[in-house]
Amino acid sequence: MDKMIKKQNELLEEFKGYVKEIYLNPELGNAEYKTSKLLSNVLVKYGFNTKCPNLLKTDFLGIYESKKEGPKLAYLCEYDALPEVGHGCGHNLIGVTSILAAIMLKEVIDEIGGSIYVFGCPAEENFGGKVELAKLNAFKCCDVAMMLHPSSKYAVGSRTQALIPVRYTFHGKSAHGCHPEDGASALDGVISTYNGISMLRQFIKPGCFIHGVITNGGKAANVIPDLAVIDYYFRAPDIKYANYIKEKADNIAKGAALMYGLTFDEEIYECIYEDKKINYTLAKELKKIFKEMNIEAEDVNEIAAGSSDVGAVSYQIPTIEGNMKICDKNICGHSKEFAAATISDMGTLALKNGSLALAKLGYNLICNKELLAEVKDEFEKNN
Ligand SMILES: [Zn+2]
C-alpha cells in the first residue's frame, strides 16, 4: 500500500497537468484522436502494453500482466467532451484518474499477482463507446470493471435507465392543400402517434420516461406532407421494460398508419443503452475504502435517472461506477462551471482520492479471494 501512495505522490503534479491539457483541448465523441493518443502515451510511458486505436476509431487498451496468476481487473476511462461546454461532464478527470490508479496498482502487482487492463472508452455522451466495445466482447476477458465519475458528492454508485431511441418515419401522398382528398398526410400519422403515446404514459410503471420531438412535419402549409418524422427516447428502469414500452408505441404507430392509409419505417437512430446493474458487494467495499480515507460516501442511489453506456459493461462483468466530488451541489452537470471544477483544487483532490480508492479496490480484489468470489457470485445470481 505504501508503494502505491509513494507512486501517487511522485505522479500527482504530472497527472494534474494531463487533466488540464484535456480540459483545454476538448474533443467530441468518436473524434477524441488527440486525447486517446495522449492517454495511451501515458500508459506506454509507464510500462503498459498499449494499442491505440484498438477496436474502434478512438479507443485504446493498455495491459500490464504480472508474472503471477491472479484476477484481471479493468479500469475504465472516458474522455469525450460536449459541444459548447467542453468537459462539462468531467470526463477528462475520469480518464486520468483511472490511469493513475492503474499505474499505482502496477507498483505492487508483481508481488500480489493478476493483470491490469485499462480500457479507453470513447463517446460516452452520444454514441455509447462502451456499448460498441461490449458488442465486440471487449470486457469479457476481465473479472471486474471499475471507474469513478465526477460529481458534487462522493458515492458508491447510482442506477441508470435503459434507453431505446426510436425514429418513426411516416410516408403519405403529397397533394395540393385545396385537394386534400388526393393526398394522405404523413403529419397526421405523426400527430396521432404523438397523441397516442402521450395517452400510453398513464399506463406504464412509474420511473419510466418517454420524450419525443417532431423533426420533420412537412415543408409548406399548402402541401399535404408526404413525409413526417418523430424521434423518441423510451427510458425505463430496465431494458426489458423499455422494450415493452417500445412494443406498445410501435402498435400506436401501426394504428396511426392504418387510420390514414400511410406507411411508416422504424429505426433505432442512436445507441441502445442498457440499465446499469449494481454490484452491491463492490459498492460495500468501495464505501469501506472511502471510510478508511475519512470520506463519507453516499450509498447506491436507487432512483434511476439518465442513462449511461456503463450499463453495457455491467451486463458482461461485475462493474462499479462510483462518484468523486469535484464541486458543491449548486453547480450543475453539463455546464462550463462543472468543466472548470475538474481543474480546481477540489478537482485535484478528487484525482488524488479517486485514484487511491480505485487502486485500493483493485488491490483488495486481488488480495482478498473471498471478496472477489462474492462479487462474482452476486453477478451470476443477477444475470
Ligand atoms: Zn458523464
Boltz pocket constraint, residues with backbone or C-beta under 6 A from the ligand:
constraints:
  - pocket:
      binder: B
      contacts: [[A, 89], [A, 90], [A, 91], [A, 124], [A, 149]]
      max_distance: 6.0
